[in-house]
Each structure stands twice: as C-alpha cells, then as structure tokens.
C-alpha cells in the first residue's frame, strides 16, 4: 500500500517520509451477529505534482479504516469516508460516537460521567453494512505537514477540500475500491466539506458518489452568520430558541405542550409575522414593534424589554447567556439542553460551552487509549481532538460573500441523478439550527425529479445527537 513515485522530490534536501500502517484483527456483535473485521490505523503521504510532473511530499494524513473480513467481492461492498468539522476538528466524534465499532460510554442520557471514562462496543456501528474510513484533515488528529511545508496552506477552504479528495482517490485506488458503492458522512463543517467534495471528486477525479449523509448541516453560511443587514439567522434560529426555552421550562404554561406542536407554531410565526417585521425595519410602527417584541419574548422565554433593547434580533451568544441568567446559568451551543456556570453572570458572552465540556474529556481519553491499546498505533504526538491552530481559516474563494456550497451539491445531484442525500437535525442544536438547514434545502433549486433523493430526520437532541 506504499506506492512510492520514482520521480518523487522531497522538500529541499529533507529525507522522504513514508506511509505508516498498522493492521489488527477484531470482532464485535451488531444486531446479535458476530462481525469480524480488520482495522488499519496509520497515515498516507500526500504528494503534489509540480509543472514538470515531479511529485513533492506535502502532508501526512492520519486515518483509521475498518474493513469486513471474508468479503469475496469488494466491488459490491459499500465504502464510507467520514470526517468531522470545526474547521480544526479530528474525526473522533463520528468515529467514537456513532459509526465505529467502539464508542465512548456516556450512559443513557449523554451527561458527563466522572473520570476515568469508559468505552463500550457499538452495537449501532455501520460496519455490518459498510466499510469505514475516518479521515483527519491536516493539523487535526495525528495529521501534519511534512518538514519544510507550512501548515497554514492547508487551513484553507479550497486546499482542505483538495487534500481530502486526494486522500479519498488514493485510498480508493490502493485498496481497489473504484467499483464499490461510495459514501461520505460529514458533521457540522464536515457537511460543508462533503458538499464541496461531491463536486470536486466528481469533476476532478471522476469519482461519483452513491450517497452523502449530513449530520447537523451547514451549507449556506448566510443562514448562521449574525452580521448587520443579514436578518436571516434571527428568523431561522428562533424555533431552536423556543425548543431550548421549552426544555428549560422558561415558557408560559400555555406553551408547555408537545414540543412538535410548539415548533410548528413558532415556525409559522418566524416565517410570517416575524420575517415581515424585520423586513420592514424602520417602517415598523411603535405599536407593531411592541407587539412583535412581546411575541418573540413569549416564544423565547426572554423579557419583552430585553427583546426590544436587542432591536427585535436575538443573537445566539446573547441567548445562551440570557435565558437562564437569573439562575446564574448558561445553556450550550452544541446542545442547548446542557447548562454551564460562569464566573460573571452579568456578562455578554458565556465563559465556555457546557455542551463541548460535556464531551471533550471522555472522547479525548477514549481515543488516546483506544488507538494504542486496541489499534496498536503508537505516536508521541498529541492527538489534536479540536484545535484552534487552524485559525484563521482562509475563505479566499468566498471573499466578500457568504460561503455557500449548496449550489455545488445541486450541480452534483444534477450531473449524478443517483446521488442520495440524508440530513440529520437536532432540535436543540444552536450551532446549525434545523430551520436553517431546512431553509437551505428548500432553496437548493434541484429539479423536482430529484427531490425524492433528499431525506431529512429530526431528533430531540443537539448538534451531536448520538451522544
């Protein structure tokens, strides 16, 4: 699996880096059936050709792959590539939370247990129906640039897509999986990456996908970036604000009904009266303004005076701080059911996201033990679970515009009408609210004949509904 180009050019006089792979044999039980599989943990060296066709080493991409044993025809066996988002996140969350053969044990309710933490067999793994490959982008996990190359070149929207596409091409080629049904599963910014990859893989490498699974999707950043003049996020976040207030029992008794009944009412208000009021701006009369402020407060659990002072527009970081301020508590961004405690209860921004604090320790400890103890992969590098080292992330391709890869996905589906898309949404997700995702797909512009290729599911959970 270490096909080394004869015309490879190391960076300057630096020695060439080689692929490093460690395989091990395992078995688990899924749906009461024994599943025997091979795990491969290691890294591929990514190379880039110069104008004269010489391959130059650029980066080392770490991955973990699981393949079912005893498969006679791998061309019929599905192959799924998975990654998380950030930018700056490793693939640990989907790997150790949802898809892989072992998962972090957070109990039935998903709350932070006392350390030390535990792993458990994942009876919900996809390994019984698909081989799995978990990819860590450059600077996340154990993935790094080779000596002599700057990491920041990969902290870029386009370069990130190109490097992951090259890894997928390389793995597919070396493992002889070009005839296998192929899928992508991305979460959060990983959904942005997935949609962009659908176009690049198809147009640059001729690699057509069978399906894409988007976990907590964000394809059009206009739906989630709170900037002056962009009223869309205020409208699309409102239903999730209401769900959060409902969960924490901050709404009037008349609204403490079935969650779905409440959300249907709030969605109608957000898309109708509220959107029209924000559109009117300064033309809104004082009486109408007061009425809208009252209704927004009614659905969010905030006070009418606070909504009025916020100019009828509640930004996410204000909401998570304000909802339970009188209790000196904050609510989570990734999962608004969880609560945190700040030193400064009067502040404007929470000190930390309690929903990230809930998972950081268990997943970090779980993977670091698992990769050495079970996968036999040894490295003294820190495994970068979620790093800030990738920032500032370069969006030069979308300079002076909102990042929007929805159009890329539309084009990919038009060219490949067999491409299916599944979207998972959490009602308590304040990072990528479900109404924003629904808005994006309602405006995708795909031909009606392809509409059935898109399916959505909703969960009474947060950004990472699998915890």
Secondary structure as UniProt FT lines:
FT   TURN            6..7
FT   STRAND          8..9
FT   TURN            12..13
FT   STRAND          20..30
FT   TURN            31..32
FT   STRAND          33..49
FT   TURN            51..52
FT   STRAND          55..68
FT   TURN            69..70
FT   HELIX           74..76
FT   STRAND          79..83
FT   TURN            86..88
FT   HELIX           92..94
FT   HELIX           95..99
FT   STRAND          102..104
FT   TURN            107..110
FT   STRAND          119..121
FT   TURN            123..124
FT   HELIX           126..128
FT   STRAND          131..135
FT   TURN            138..139
FT   STRAND          144..145
FT   TURN            147..148
FT   HELIX           151..154
FT   HELIX           157..174
FT   TURN            175..176
FT   TURN            178..179
FT   STRAND          182..188
FT   HELIX           189..205
FT   STRAND          211..217
FT   HELIX           221..223
FT   TURN            228..229
FT   HELIX           232..247
FT   TURN            248..249
FT   HELIX           253..255
FT   HELIX           259..269
FT   HELIX           270..274
FT   HELIX           275..280
FT   HELIX           281..283
FT   HELIX           286..300
FT   HELIX           304..309
FT   TURN            310..312
FT   HELIX           316..322
FT   TURN            323..324
FT   HELIX           325..327
FT   STRAND          330..331
FT   TURN            336..337
FT   STRAND          339..340
FT   TURN            345..346
FT   HELIX           354..373
FT   TURN            374..375
FT   TURN            389..390
FT   HELIX           396..398
FT   TURN            399..400
FT   HELIX           406..415
FT   TURN            417..418
FT   STRAND          420..426
FT   TURN            427..428
FT   HELIX           434..442
FT   HELIX           448..453
FT   STRAND          454..459
FT   TURN            463..466
//
